[in-house]
Amino acid sequence: MAARVIKVPDIGEGIAEVELVEWLVKVGDTVAEDQSLAIVMTDKASVEIPSPVAGTVVALAGEAGQMLAVGAELVGIEAQAAGEVAATAGGGAAAAAASTRPAVGATATSQRAASTSDAPAGAAAAAAAPGHAGFDKPLASPSVRRHARERGVDLRQVPGSGPGGRVRHEDVERFAASAAGAQAAPRAAATPAAQRVARAPSPPAEGFGARYAERNDEQAVPVVGLRRRIAEKMQEAKRRIPHFSYVEEVDVTELETLRAQLNAKRGAERGRLTLLPFLLRAIVLAVREFPQVNARYDDEAGVVTRYGAVHVGVATQTDAGLMVPVLRHAEALDLWASASEIARLAEAARSAKATREELSGSTITVTSLGALGGIASTPVINRPEVAIVGVNRIVERPVIRGGAVVARKMMNLSSSFDHRVIDGMHAAEFVQALRGYLECPATMFVD
């Protein structure tokens, strides 16, 4: 047995420190080589730290939410020889001995000592699971873990077919299908009496029994990981940027008619179009007239950089929080290429697969709440950009046209600008240019 100290690796790109988001192991766990130990976050993306050796976890340094410098001690592992891994798969003895070993560094987990008494039972339960002997958390990517949660599958019970027993998406589906089949047989054979018992309503959950009863429960939720990054960026943007917002209504009746026709004619072969690709096309054309909007402001150097390329940040809601993947060179994409890239980036963000490059470098941002878009909003600028365009929902309502009341599809654009470098008149003219393109969509395709 040899003691190994796993340190926070150099993730590159000048990263000096990371935030510890989540531990994937605990003291006493037996881990395999390349098994993920922890999730850390840089200023843009989450990264899993793998174990370079197989062995037993003897100490953890730091708590979730703590900032750790690159090169700082992270995990202490008592490495095992190749023949020892199977012999200690149960993990009980290792967990019991681990509580007496010294912690790693000054911030080690001495406060976790009370929880280690549960390790033998947890390890024994994990040992009974096929394919994951001794692992409290099996080898699996964040997207696979989310897939398992959505399917109601305990990953510890799923045999992994990947390298080192890593669980894949197909393993989760295979296990879910077999579990469903196993449950169906007893239900089919149940007696009428048993079926009546099964259909009996369960008692209401605690807190719902008395509709008007007082409640005094509290829940402290640590602000860590992506949520902390969002909080810091929003606070910095509002603190440093004097925002002003401009709201304008747009008649998108003709645009929606064109979109429906294109989807009916080419949707099957090229994919369906949403409103967003048309809006991006309108932005590409409008910033040619108002280049000061497609810019980034370095307020410390006092320099505004205007860009010919239009790299559009597309605000995307994920399970972890708001992320802004970047559609690069929107000026070079047609409607279908734009739609395809938007869909790809959104899926990458939601499955935690977006790269650092895909989450940085935008020159202007678009945000939309879709059907929840409300009447108006005041979006926060994605610093160091100087403008953000917000989309509200489309509503059919009566409008007076030529002295007659007609039904039209109306939508508001809610945009915010950095008043230090964009005057109100220029911001209004930019939005009016967007409105002109969206209300007469043919002009977007005429040079």
BAVEXLUM-813605 format. One record per residue (C-alpha): x, y, z; residue in one letter. Coordinates in pm, whole numbers, plus 50000, padded with zeros to 5 digits. Each point is the difference from the previous one (the first is absolute). Last residue first. Example, Ala and Ser with C-alpha at 12.3 -4.5 7.8 and 13.67 -1.06 7.14 Angstrom:
// BAVEXLUM-813605
+-------+-------+-------+----+
!     u !     v !     w ! aa !
+-------+-------+-------+----+
! 51367 ! 49894 ! 50714 !  S !
! 49863 ! 49656 ! 50066 !  A !
+-------+-------+-------+----+
//
This chain:
// BAVEXLUM-813605
+-------+-------+-------+----+
!     u !     v !     w ! aa !
+-------+-------+-------+----+
! 47099 ! 54275 ! 44928 !  D !
! 49654 ! 49851 ! 50038 !  V !
! 49956 ! 49714 ! 50248 !  F !
! 49919 ! 50195 ! 50316 !  M !
! 49775 ! 50233 ! 49801 !  T !
! 49755 ! 49712 ! 49939 !  A !
! 49936 ! 49991 ! 50377 !  P !
! 49796 ! 50324 ! 50003 !  C !
! 49897 ! 50025 ! 50366 !  E !
! 50318 ! 49828 ! 50118 !  L !
! 50234 ! 50216 ! 49790 !  Y !
! 49834 ! 50327 ! 50099 !  G !
! 49985 ! 49904 ! 50367 !  R !
! 50370 ! 49925 ! 50007 !  L !
! 50067 ! 50343 ! 49848 !  A !
! 49771 ! 50154 ! 50262 !  Q !
! 50206 ! 49824 ! 50268 !  V !
! 50321 ! 50153 ! 49861 !  F !
! 49840 ! 50344 ! 49973 !  E !
! 49891 ! 49982 ! 50364 !  A !
! 50351 ! 49903 ! 50111 !  A !
! 50149 ! 50282 ! 49792 !  H !
! 49762 ! 50254 ! 50154 !  M !
! 50069 ! 49878 ! 50352 !  G !
! 50374 ! 50041 ! 49963 !  D !
! 50224 ! 49696 ! 50014 !  I !
! 50344 ! 50013 ! 50167 !  V !
! 49935 ! 50079 ! 50366 !  R !
! 49629 ! 49920 ! 49964 !  H !
! 50069 ! 49627 ! 49971 !  D !
! 49686 ! 49868 ! 49831 !  F !
! 49696 ! 49788 ! 50082 !  S !
! 49741 ! 49856 ! 49761 !  S !
! 49638 ! 49893 ! 50041 !  S !
! 49851 ! 49905 ! 49661 !  L !
! 49623 ! 49964 ! 50020 !  N !
! 49792 ! 49768 ! 49785 !  M !
! 49678 ! 50042 ! 49805 !  M !
! 49808 ! 49760 ! 49778 !  K !
! 49722 ! 50198 ! 49837 !  R !
! 49618 ! 49986 ! 50014 !  A !
! 49838 ! 50290 ! 49817 !  V !
! 49812 ! 50312 ! 50107 !  V !
! 49942 ! 50225 ! 49701 !  A !
! 50109 ! 50360 ! 49942 !  G !
! 50281 ! 49897 ! 49768 !  G !
! 50140 ! 49761 ! 50264 !  R !
! 49883 ! 50019 ! 50361 !  I !
! 50134 ! 49706 ! 50200 !  V !
! 49812 ! 49725 ! 50183 !  P !
! 50218 ! 49738 ! 50173 !  R !
! 50192 ! 49684 ! 49921 !  E !
! 50282 ! 49965 ! 50253 !  V !
! 50364 ! 49910 ! 49934 !  I !
! 50209 ! 49967 ! 50315 !  R !
! 50282 ! 50231 ! 50094 !  N !
! 50347 ! 50006 ! 49845 !  V !
! 50294 ! 50178 ! 50164 !  G !
! 50291 ! 50159 ! 49814 !  V !
! 50321 ! 50063 ! 50196 !  I !
! 50245 ! 50284 ! 49950 !  A !
! 50341 ! 50127 ! 50116 !  V !
! 50198 ! 49678 ! 50034 !  E !
! 50252 ! 49978 ! 50285 !  P !
! 49771 ! 49889 ! 50170 !  R !
! 49689 ! 49804 ! 49902 !  N !
! 49750 ! 50282 ! 50038 !  I !
! 49711 ! 49937 ! 50239 !  V !
! 49656 ! 49963 ! 49842 !  P !
! 49720 ! 50245 ! 50087 !  T !
! 49676 ! 49822 ! 49907 !  S !
! 49676 ! 50071 ! 49818 !  A !
! 49662 ! 49840 ! 49936 !  I !
! 50080 ! 49653 ! 50128 !  G !
! 50255 ! 49765 ! 49847 !  G !
! 49860 ! 49685 ! 50157 !  L !
! 49923 ! 49850 ! 49657 !  A !
! 50365 ! 50047 ! 49907 !  G !
! 50205 ! 50153 ! 50279 !  L !
! 50241 ! 50153 ! 49753 !  S !
! 50351 ! 50142 ! 50016 !  T !
! 50225 ! 50117 ! 49720 !  V !
! 50360 ! 50107 ! 50064 !  T !
! 50253 ! 50218 ! 49817 !  I !
! 50376 ! 49960 ! 49942 !  T !
! 50037 ! 49645 ! 50133 !  S !
! 50349 ! 49865 ! 50073 !  G !
! 49928 ! 49731 ! 50257 !  S !
! 49786 ! 49693 ! 50062 !  L !
! 50081 ! 49797 ! 49689 !  E !
! 50373 ! 50053 ! 50057 !  E !
! 49969 ! 49867 ! 50356 !  R !
! 49837 ! 49687 ! 49866 !  T !
! 49631 ! 49911 ! 50026 !  A !
! 49944 ! 49642 ! 50117 !  K !
! 49793 ! 50074 ! 50312 !  A !
! 49694 ! 49830 ! 49845 !  S !
! 49799 ! 50323 ! 49998 !  R !
! 50288 ! 50201 ! 49851 !  A !
! 50073 ! 49749 ! 49726 !  A !
! 49629 ! 49976 ! 49918 !  E !
! 49973 ! 50380 ! 49970 !  A !
! 50312 ! 50013 ! 49782 !  L !
! 49868 ! 49737 ! 49760 !  R !
! 49655 ! 50162 ! 49975 !  A !
! 50151 ! 50343 ! 49929 !  I !
! 50233 ! 49844 ! 49741 !  E !
! 49711 ! 49835 ! 49816 !  S !
! 49789 ! 50316 ! 50002 !  A !
! 50290 ! 50210 ! 49866 !  S !
! 50072 ! 49749 ! 49725 !  A !
! 49630 ! 50001 ! 49913 !  W !
! 49968 ! 50379 ! 49985 !  L !
! 50322 ! 50061 ! 49807 !  D !
! 50332 ! 50041 ! 50179 !  L !
! 50293 ! 50232 ! 49923 !  A !
! 49882 ! 50303 ! 50198 !  E !
! 49940 ! 49775 ! 50302 !  A !
! 50376 ! 49968 ! 50021 !  H !
! 50006 ! 49808 ! 50328 !  R !
! 49693 ! 49882 ! 50188 !  L !
! 50111 ! 50034 ! 50362 !  V !
! 49873 ! 49798 ! 50294 !  P !
! 49854 ! 50214 ! 50281 !  V !
! 49915 ! 49799 ! 50312 !  M !
! 49721 ! 50055 ! 50255 !  L !
! 49975 ! 49749 ! 50282 !  G !
! 50097 ! 49643 ! 50090 !  A !
! 49693 ! 49839 ! 49843 !  D !
! 50059 ! 50212 ! 49690 !  T !
! 49849 ! 50323 ! 49866 !  Q !
! 50167 ! 50133 ! 49686 !  T !
! 50099 ! 50360 ! 49918 !  A !
! 50117 ! 50005 ! 49638 !  V !
! 50325 ! 50195 ! 49969 !  G !
! 50034 ! 50128 ! 49645 !  V !
! 50344 ! 50030 ! 49839 !  H !
! 49952 ! 50256 ! 49723 !  V !
! 50332 ! 50052 ! 49822 !  A !
! 50071 ! 50359 ! 49903 !  G !
! 50076 ! 50083 ! 50360 !  Y !
! 50020 ! 50330 ! 50188 !  R !
! 50250 ! 50023 ! 50285 !  T !
! 49930 ! 50271 ! 50257 !  V !
! 50308 ! 50104 ! 50197 !  V !
! 50027 ! 50171 ! 50339 !  G !
! 50264 ! 49757 ! 50126 !  A !
! 49802 ! 49922 ! 50316 !  E !
! 49666 ! 50038 ! 49825 !  D !
! 50083 ! 49739 ! 49737 !  D !
! 49681 ! 50035 ! 49797 !  Y !
! 49893 ! 49732 ! 49755 !  R !
! 49822 ! 50070 ! 49673 !  A !
! 49712 ! 49920 ! 49767 !  N !
! 49796 ! 50305 ! 50104 !  V !
! 50260 ! 50255 ! 49882 !  Q !
! 49975 ! 49845 ! 49653 !  P !
! 49659 ! 50161 ! 49939 !  F !
! 49924 ! 49973 ! 49627 !  E !
! 50182 ! 49669 ! 49958 !  R !
! 49859 ! 49910 ! 50343 !  V !
! 49650 ! 49997 ! 49848 !  A !
! 50078 ! 49738 ! 49736 !  L !
! 50146 ! 49742 ! 50241 !  V !
! 49725 ! 50079 ! 50251 !  I !
! 49729 ! 49928 ! 49741 !  A !
! 50162 ! 49666 ! 49918 !  R !
! 50013 ! 49915 ! 50370 !  L !
! 49631 ! 50085 ! 50032 !  L !
! 49916 ! 49773 ! 49704 !  F !
! 50202 ! 49714 ! 50155 !  P !
! 49814 ! 50054 ! 50333 !  L !
! 49640 ! 49981 ! 49874 !  L !
! 50014 ! 49621 ! 49970 !  T !
! 50083 ! 49807 ! 49684 !  L !
! 49934 ! 49632 ! 49950 !  R !
! 50264 ! 49772 ! 49855 !  G !
! 50154 ! 49974 ! 49654 !  R !
! 49821 ! 49706 ! 49839 !  E !
! 49666 ! 49990 ! 50184 !  A !
! 49992 ! 50375 ! 50061 !  G !
! 50043 ! 50089 ! 49635 !  R !
! 49655 ! 50086 ! 49865 !  K !
! 49785 ! 50002 ! 50314 !  A !
! 50277 ! 50155 ! 50207 !  N !
! 50063 ! 50268 ! 49737 !  L !
! 49628 ! 50081 ! 49979 !  Q !
! 49961 ! 50021 ! 50379 !  A !
! 50304 ! 50230 ! 50027 !  R !
! 49867 ! 50226 ! 49727 !  L !
! 49663 ! 50032 ! 50174 !  T !
! 50172 ! 50062 ! 50333 !  E !
! 50208 ! 50277 ! 49843 !  L !
! 49694 ! 50160 ! 49842 !  E !
! 49818 ! 50009 ! 50337 !  T !
! 50306 ! 50113 ! 50193 !  V !
! 49869 ! 50346 ! 50091 !  D !
! 50267 ! 50133 ! 50237 !  V !
! 49958 ! 50182 ! 50329 !  E !
! 50289 ! 50202 ! 50138 !  E !
! 50166 ! 50001 ! 50341 !  V !
! 50319 ! 50193 ! 50081 !  Y !
! 50211 ! 49933 ! 50307 !  S !
! 50273 ! 50202 ! 50167 !  F !
! 50288 ! 49847 ! 50186 !  H !
! 50280 ! 50192 ! 50169 !  P !
! 50255 ! 49715 ! 50001 !  I !
! 50239 ! 49946 ! 50292 !  R !
! 49776 ! 49883 ! 50285 !  R !
! 49735 ! 49837 ! 49781 !  K !
! 50258 ! 49801 ! 49804 !  A !
! 50201 ! 49908 ! 50310 !  E !
! 49692 ! 49878 ! 50184 !  Q !
! 49884 ! 49798 ! 49699 !  M !
! 50345 ! 49845 ! 49955 !  K !
! 50038 ! 49912 ! 50369 !  E !
! 49654 ! 49848 ! 50027 !  A !
! 50044 ! 49798 ! 49680 !  I !
! 50335 ! 49867 ! 50120 !  R !
! 49848 ! 49908 ! 50337 !  R !
! 49717 ! 49812 ! 49827 !  R !
! 50254 ! 49823 ! 49779 !  L !
! 50175 ! 49849 ! 50301 !  G !
! 49888 ! 50107 ! 50344 !  V !
! 49726 ! 50198 ! 50170 !  V !
! 49934 ! 49785 ! 50305 !  P !
! 49628 ! 49935 ! 50060 !  V !
! 49883 ! 50045 ! 50360 !  A !
! 49652 ! 49855 ! 50042 !  Q !
! 49748 ! 50118 ! 50254 !  E !
! 49693 ! 49844 ! 50159 !  D !
! 49759 ! 50216 ! 50199 !  N !
! 49669 ! 49911 ! 49843 !  R !
! 49657 ! 50101 ! 50127 !  E !
! 49703 ! 49786 ! 49899 !  A !
! 49764 ! 50136 ! 49735 !  Y !
! 49989 ! 49701 ! 49766 !  R !
! 50029 ! 49740 ! 50271 !  A !
! 50107 ! 49668 ! 49851 !  G !
! 50241 ! 50148 ! 49746 !  F !
! 50300 ! 50057 ! 50226 !  G !
! 50085 ! 49634 ! 50039 !  E !
! 49891 ! 49807 ! 49694 !  A !
! 49636 ! 49901 ! 49973 !  P !
! 49914 ! 49640 ! 50089 !  P !
! 50019 ! 49754 ! 49711 !  S !
! 49689 ! 49927 ! 49799 !  P !
! 49904 ! 49631 ! 49974 !  A !
! 50076 ! 49872 ! 49650 !  R !
! 50257 ! 49750 ! 50126 !  A !
! 49754 ! 49869 ! 50257 !  V !
! 49738 ! 49945 ! 49730 !  R !
! 50260 ! 49821 ! 49787 !  Q !
! 50087 ! 49773 ! 50292 !  A !
! 49635 ! 49909 ! 50040 !  A !
! 49965 ! 49933 ! 49627 !  P !
! 50301 ! 49767 ! 50020 !  T !
! 50335 ! 50106 ! 49857 !  A !
! 50143 ! 49794 ! 49716 !  A !
! 50021 ! 50286 ! 49750 !  A !
! 50151 ! 50229 ! 50261 !  R !
! 50262 ! 49741 ! 50089 !  P !
! 50101 ! 49973 ! 49631 !  A !
! 50013 ! 50374 ! 49925 !  A !
! 50263 ! 50076 ! 50264 !  Q !
! 50263 ! 49780 ! 49838 !  A !
! 49925 ! 50147 ! 49658 !  G !
! 50040 ! 50356 ! 50128 !  A !
! 50329 ! 49907 ! 50164 !  A !
! 50126 ! 49847 ! 49676 !  S !
! 49911 ! 50313 ! 49804 !  A !
! 50159 ! 50231 ! 50258 !  A !
! 50317 ! 49789 ! 50001 !  F !
! 50032 ! 50010 ! 49622 !  R !
! 49930 ! 50374 ! 49991 !  E !
! 50262 ! 50071 ! 50266 !  V !
! 50256 ! 49779 ! 49825 !  D !
! 49924 ! 50177 ! 49669 !  E !
! 50082 ! 50335 ! 50160 !  H !
! 50339 ! 49874 ! 50117 !  R !
! 50128 ! 49879 ! 50335 !  V !
! 50378 ! 49977 ! 50037 !  R !
! 50110 ! 49649 ! 50107 !  G !
! 50370 ! 50071 ! 49948 !  G !
! 49940 ! 50076 ! 49633 !  P !
! 49628 ! 49999 ! 49916 !  G !
! 49745 ! 49722 ! 50045 !  S !
! 49884 ! 50110 ! 50345 !  G !
! 49774 ! 49774 ! 50205 !  P !
! 49720 ! 50215 ! 50149 !  V !
! 49906 ! 49954 ! 50366 !  Q !
! 50216 ! 50284 ! 50130 !  R !
! 49845 ! 50221 ! 49733 !  L !
! 49664 ! 49990 ! 50178 !  D !
! 49748 ! 50052 ! 49719 !  V !
! 49699 ! 50232 ! 50018 !  G !
! 50013 ! 50067 ! 49625 !  R !
! 50058 ! 50374 ! 50047 !  E !
! 50258 ! 49929 ! 50270 !  R !
! 50181 ! 49754 ! 49772 !  A !
! 50015 ! 50251 ! 49715 !  H !
! 50135 ! 50261 ! 50243 !  R !
! 50275 ! 49762 ! 50105 !  R !
! 50074 ! 49921 ! 49635 !  V !
! 50030 ! 50372 ! 49921 !  S !
! 50232 ! 50052 ! 50297 !  P !
! 50231 ! 49720 ! 49873 !  S !
! 50006 ! 49660 ! 50168 !  A !
! 50237 ! 49785 ! 50204 !  L !
! 49803 ! 49873 ! 50296 !  P !
! 49943 ! 50192 ! 50324 !  K !
! 50033 ! 49812 ! 50330 !  D !
! 50238 ! 49762 ! 49825 !  F !
! 50088 ! 49679 ! 50191 !  G !
! 49882 ! 49763 ! 49731 !  A !
! 49854 ! 50191 ! 49709 !  H !
! 49925 ! 49745 ! 49727 !  G !
! 49703 ! 49839 ! 50167 !  P !
! 49891 ! 50162 ! 50327 !  A !
! 50075 ! 49795 ! 50311 !  A !
! 50326 ! 50187 ! 50052 !  A !
! 49807 ! 50324 ! 50013 !  A !
! 49802 ! 49874 ! 50297 !  A !
! 50320 ! 49890 ! 50172 !  A !
! 50158 ! 50337 ! 49933 !  A !
! 49704 ! 50183 ! 50146 !  G !
! 50000 ! 49779 ! 50312 !  A !
! 50375 ! 50044 ! 50046 !  P !
! 49983 ! 50378 ! 49937 !  A !
! 49740 ! 50091 ! 50261 !  D !
! 50261 ! 50059 ! 50273 !  S !
! 50169 ! 50238 ! 49758 !  T !
! 49735 ! 50266 ! 50057 !  S !
! 50134 ! 50106 ! 50339 !  A !
! 50346 ! 50053 ! 49859 !  A !
! 49878 ! 50256 ! 49747 !  R !
! 50123 ! 50293 ! 50207 !  Q !
! 50355 ! 49865 ! 49967 !  S !
! 49958 ! 50051 ! 49627 !  T !
! 50323 ! 50165 ! 49901 !  A !
! 50049 ! 50377 ! 49995 !  T !
! 50351 ! 50001 ! 50152 !  A !
! 50134 ! 49746 ! 49755 !  G !
! 49886 ! 49642 ! 49928 !  V !
! 49847 ! 49826 ! 50300 !  A !
! 50178 ! 49756 ! 50231 !  P !
! 49882 ! 49637 ! 50011 !  R !
! 49775 ! 49878 ! 50282 !  T !
! 49669 ! 50024 ! 49812 !  S !
! 50154 ! 49818 ! 49705 !  A !
! 50041 ! 49675 ! 50196 !  A !
! 49624 ! 49948 ! 50023 !  A !
! 49950 ! 50089 ! 49635 !  A !
! 50275 ! 49764 ! 49887 !  A !
! 49860 ! 49718 ! 50209 !  A !
! 49655 ! 50044 ! 49852 !  G !
! 50105 ! 50057 ! 49638 !  G !
! 49841 ! 49687 ! 49858 !  G !
! 50231 ! 50025 ! 49699 !  A !
! 50306 ! 49953 ! 50217 !  T !
! 50126 ! 49676 ! 49849 !  A !
! 49903 ! 50112 ! 49650 !  A !
! 50226 ! 50304 ! 50016 !  V !
! 50295 ! 49823 ! 50161 !  E !
! 50129 ! 49813 ! 49697 !  G !
! 50075 ! 50317 ! 49800 !  A !
! 50187 ! 50160 ! 50287 !  A !
! 49801 ! 50248 ! 50198 !  Q !
! 50037 ! 50375 ! 50044 !  A !
! 49907 ! 50158 ! 50329 !  E !
! 49829 ! 50309 ! 49867 !  I !
! 50005 ! 50354 ! 50143 !  G !
! 49786 ! 50245 ! 49808 !  V !
! 50026 ! 50370 ! 49910 !  L !
! 50336 ! 50149 ! 50090 !  E !
! 50061 ! 50335 ! 49829 !  A !
! 50178 ! 50007 ! 49664 !  G !
! 49749 ! 50239 ! 49839 !  V !
! 49854 ! 50202 ! 50285 !  A !
! 49679 ! 49890 ! 50166 !  L !
! 49689 ! 50211 ! 50054 !  M !
! 49749 ! 49848 ! 50242 !  Q !
! 49637 ! 49955 ! 49896 !  G !
! 49985 ! 49633 ! 50092 !  A !
! 50245 ! 49934 ! 50283 !  E !
! 50377 ! 49960 ! 49999 !  G !
! 50255 ! 49723 ! 50010 !  A !
! 49884 ! 49639 ! 49997 !  L !
! 50181 ! 49721 ! 50180 !  A !
! 50057 ! 49622 ! 49994 !  V !
! 49843 ! 49902 ! 49667 !  V !
! 50094 ! 49639 ! 49925 !  T !
! 50185 ! 49888 ! 49690 !  G !
! 50020 ! 50009 ! 49623 !  A !
! 50220 ! 50269 ! 49850 !  V !
! 49981 ! 50315 ! 49785 !  P !
! 49664 ! 50091 ! 50154 !  S !
! 49786 ! 50220 ! 49777 !  P !
! 49914 ! 50370 ! 50055 !  I !
! 49670 ! 50090 ! 49831 !  E !
! 49984 ! 50346 ! 49844 !  V !
! 49716 ! 50254 ! 50004 !  S !
! 50023 ! 50295 ! 49762 !  A !
! 50039 ! 50376 ! 49976 !  K !
! 50186 ! 50167 ! 50288 !  D !
! 50143 ! 49663 ! 50097 !  T !
! 49789 ! 49744 ! 50181 !  M !
! 50096 ! 49689 ! 50191 !  V !
! 49831 ! 49661 ! 50011 !  I !
! 50161 ! 49738 ! 50220 !  A !
! 50146 ! 49650 ! 50004 !  L !
! 49920 ! 49865 ! 49653 !  S !
! 50123 ! 49643 ! 49947 !  Q !
! 50304 ! 49994 ! 49770 !  D !
! 50163 ! 49718 ! 50201 !  E !
! 49746 ! 49835 ! 50222 !  A !
! 49881 ! 50125 ! 50336 !  V !
! 49943 ! 49830 ! 50336 !  T !
! 49806 ! 50237 ! 50222 !  D !
! 50112 ! 50043 ! 50361 !  G !
! 49987 ! 50380 ! 50002 !  V !
! 49739 ! 50121 ! 49755 !  K !
! 49965 ! 50007 ! 49623 !  V !
! 49829 ! 50219 ! 49738 !  L !
! 50070 ! 50322 ! 50189 !  W !
! 49822 ! 50302 ! 49856 !  E !
! 50065 ! 50359 ! 49892 !  V !
! 50360 ! 50071 ! 50102 !  L !
! 50071 ! 50336 ! 49839 !  E !
! 50312 ! 50038 ! 49790 !  V !
! 50318 ! 50202 ! 50021 !  E !
! 50282 ! 50131 ! 49780 !  A !
! 49849 ! 49934 ! 49655 !  I !
! 50244 ! 50141 ! 49742 !  G !
! 49849 ! 49814 ! 49706 !  E !
! 50085 ! 49661 ! 50151 !  G !
! 49823 ! 49757 ! 50231 !  I !
! 50308 ! 49974 ! 50222 !  D !
! 49902 ! 49717 ! 50230 !  P !
! 49870 ! 50033 ! 50356 !  V !
! 50217 ! 49754 ! 50191 !  K !
! 49967 ! 49630 ! 50069 !  I !
! 50210 ! 49892 ! 50297 !  V !
! 50112 ! 49638 ! 49984 !  R !
! 50077 ! 49764 ! 50289 !  A !
! 50146 ! 49665 ! 49899 !  A !
! 49867 ! 49651 ! 50092 !  M !
+-------+-------+-------+----+
//
